[in-house]
């Protein structure tokens, strides 16, 4: 854990995670796996970090509890939302 980094209560840090300097980790954050979080990162409360963070910035992410079988479907759709939005815009332009 780097210098000048603050970590709030009820945060879980798994494995051999490395957290950079000047970071702020909010309460009830879960850091899952053997990850690296670069310097100058803010992770908002109740977020789940499940991949490396290589770019400084403010990060937020969580999904309400659901059956795992449902989550697998939702997770796939979440990663495709940008592409779906672009396709929808194109189709709407063609309708006009």
C-alpha positions in Angstrom: 0.0 0.0 0.0 1.6 3.2 -1.2 2.3 6.3 0.8 -0.5 8.8 1.4 -3.2 6.2 0.6 -6.3 6.1 2.7 -8.5 3.0 3.0 -11.9 3.2 4.7 -13.5 0.6 7.0 -14.8 -2.8 5.9 -12.6 -2.9 2.8 -11.3 -6.3 1.7 -8.0 -6.6 -0.1 -7.3 -10.0 -1.5 -4.1 -11.8 -2.5 -1.0 -9.9 -3.3 -2.8 -6.7 -4.4 -0.5 -3.7 -4.8 -2.1 -0.3 -4.3 -0.3 2.8 -5.4 0.5 6.2 -3.8 -2.1 8.9 -3.0 -5.1 6.5 -3.5 -8.5 6.7 -1.7 -10.4 3.5 -1.2 -14.0 3.9 0.0 -15.7 1.9 2.6 -16.9 -1.7 1.9 -14.8 -1.9 -1.3 -13.9 -5.4 -2.4 -10.6 -5.9 -4.2 -10.7 -9.4 -5.7 -7.5 -11.2 -6.8 -3.9 -10.4 -7.1 -4.3 -6.9 -8.7 -2.3 -3.7 -9.2 -3.9 -0.3 -8.7 -1.8 2.6 -10.0 -1.1 5.9 -8.2 -3.8 8.6 -7.8 -6.9 6.3 -8.0 -10.1 6.9 -6.1 -12.4 3.8 -5.7 -15.9 4.9 -4.5 -17.6 3.1 -1.6 -19.2 -0.4 -2.1 -17.4 -0.9 -5.4 -15.9 -4.2 -6.5 -12.5 -4.1 -8.2 -11.9 -7.3 -10.2 -9.2 -6.1 -12.6 -6.1 -4.0 -12.6 -6.4 -0.2 -12.6 -3.6 1.2 -14.8 -5.0 4.8 -15.3 -5.4 7.4 -12.5 -9.0 8.4 -12.0 -12.2 7.9 -10.1 -13.8 4.5 -10.3 -17.2 3.2 -9.3 -18.8 -0.2 -9.9 -21.2 -2.6 -8.3 -24.2 -4.6 -9.3 -27.1 -5.6 -7.0 -27.2 -9.2 -5.7 -28.8 -11.7 -8.0 -28.5 -15.4 -8.9 -25.2 -16.2 -10.4 -26.9 -17.6 -13.5 -28.6 -14.2 -14.1 -25.4 -12.3 -13.3 -23.5 -14.2 -16.1 -26.1 -12.9 -18.6 -26.1 -9.4 -17.2 -22.3 -9.2 -17.2 -22.1 -10.0 -20.9 -24.7 -7.4 -21.8 -23.0 -4.7 -19.7 -19.8 -5.1 -21.7 -21.8 -4.6 -25.0 -23.9 -1.6 -24.1 -21.7 0.9 -26.0 -21.8 -1.1 -29.2 -25.6 -1.6 -28.8 -26.1 2.2 -28.4 -24.1 2.9 -31.5 -26.1 0.4 -33.6 -29.3 1.8 -32.2 -28.3 5.4 -33.2 -27.6 4.2 -36.7 -30.9 2.4 -37.0 -32.8 5.4 -35.7 -31.1 7.7 -38.2 -32.2 5.4 -41.0 -35.8 5.5 -39.9 -36.1 9.3 -40.1 
